[in-house]
Amino acid sequence: MPSPLPHLAADTLDVSLIVHSHLRWDFVWQRPQQILSRLAQRGHVLFVEEPVHLDDISTPRLDVSLPMPRVHRAVPILPGELRGRYDESIAIVRDLVRRQIAADGPLGGLFDRPVQWFYTPMPAPAMIGAFDERGIVYDCMDELSKFRFAPTELVDRERYLVAQSDVVFTGGYRLSRAKSRIHRNVHFFGCGVDVDHFARARSEELPLAPELVGLGKKVMGYFGVVDERLDYDLLRILAARNPDAELVMVGPVVKVDPRELPQAPNIRWLGQRQYAELPSYVKGFDVCLMPFALNEATEYINPTKTLEYMAAGKPIVSTAVSDVVHNFTPVVAVAESRDEFVNAVRHALVSPDMSMVARGIEQARANTWESIVARMDRIMREALRVREERPAAVASERSSRRGERVSRSSRTLAAAADEIGD
């Protein structure tokens, strides 16, 4: 459970959120879960995931569960015949959510005049305006259009979402600069960290993960999603040049063929582990890795794991990801080439710089999720206040100006929103 947010006054309570996410709540515990689990202390959260299509059903439904207090997870289950028909599917999802939160629905009264909070732009045309929302927030954690298999419509839908948003948060510094060119209320909030959780890795009382017990070797470790953002040739070279060390990779394999992962006697692919288990793994790492490829998918990333590694008290080596260079040097050893990366890892294994480790622990302590979410919450509430106090004429003028910035295809999306099953 997250720690209580500071300064929780009565007038800050009860802003309910309807969240639209491309990530599953029970996937890797990362930015959305960290932020929303804390905002749930101030109001109910309805976390709407992308639809699951099943061939053996004919009636759509919304499976709602309560993974933690005041967080309602909604998984749309749709007939398989709608697979690949996104706009039809998302219109049905919208109607399912409407029924769920209606006065006579299971969540009646909990989401009256909510804030709509988006992690993906894809459902924005169908969802914006559908719930009598008091405001719209876009928490842009990645440049999703750069990711493998990104929908072609994503760019135009993001333009539409940004134009309609009252505030835009970004997870990366470069990302904030890019979004600031198209919206005037953009705020950079990078990674936070649950310091107490990952500091457990420094405790002698915490048991080591069973796979790491008795290895008898130094461990070069990574935890996180295993996808197109990693440099697999670098990992192959790293393992080959350090046969006396073990390369341990913890995390789910996504959007890459597991058969193409580099294999060697000293490489271990352990798969996904629960967030609660991560300290017992990082405890066994002698050096923590951020072996990202430098490509379109990593151009704007700001890895959450950086501060988690720091809180665990470990030396860290990364490739030259822009936000890592900007936010975390010199605590993180940044390598400009594969040879530099291998050499930096070897140096960390043989002679770790404990002064940098100590600085990392302090940097982690200064960037807790509680402090970040408290600041985001204040900015969101100020944006809501401005929206509510804005005269109708000004609102109309702003809407007109926004519309001029939206591409023709985005305007078509907006105009067609009522036709998407409404």
Secondary structure as UniProt FT lines:
FT   HELIX           10..12
FT   STRAND          17..20
FT   TURN            25..26
FT   HELIX           31..39
FT   TURN            40..41
FT   STRAND          45..48
FT   STRAND          52..54
FT   TURN            55..56
FT   STRAND          61..68
FT   TURN            69..70
FT   STRAND          71..79
FT   HELIX           80..82
FT   TURN            83..84
FT   HELIX           86..101
FT   TURN            103..104
FT   TURN            106..110
FT   STRAND          115..118
FT   TURN            122..123
FT   HELIX           124..127
FT   TURN            128..129
FT   STRAND          135..140
FT   HELIX           144..146
FT   TURN            148..149
FT   TURN            152..153
FT   HELIX           154..164
FT   STRAND          167..170
FT   HELIX           173..180
FT   TURN            181..182
FT   STRAND          186..188
FT   HELIX           195..199
FT   HELIX           200..202
FT   TURN            204..205
FT   HELIX           210..212
FT   TURN            213..214
FT   STRAND          218..223
FT   TURN            228..229
FT   HELIX           232..241
FT   TURN            243..244
FT   STRAND          245..250
FT   HELIX           258..260
FT   TURN            265..266
FT   STRAND          267..271
FT   HELIX           275..277
FT   HELIX           278..282
FT   TURN            283..284
FT   STRAND          287..290
FT   HELIX           296..298
FT   TURN            299..300
FT   HELIX           305..311
FT   TURN            312..313
FT   STRAND          316..319
FT   HELIX           322..328
FT   TURN            329..331
FT   STRAND          333..335
FT   HELIX           338..350
FT   HELIX           354..365
FT   HELIX           369..389
FT   HELIX           392..405
FT   HELIX           408..416
FT   HELIX           417..419
FT   TURN            420..421
//
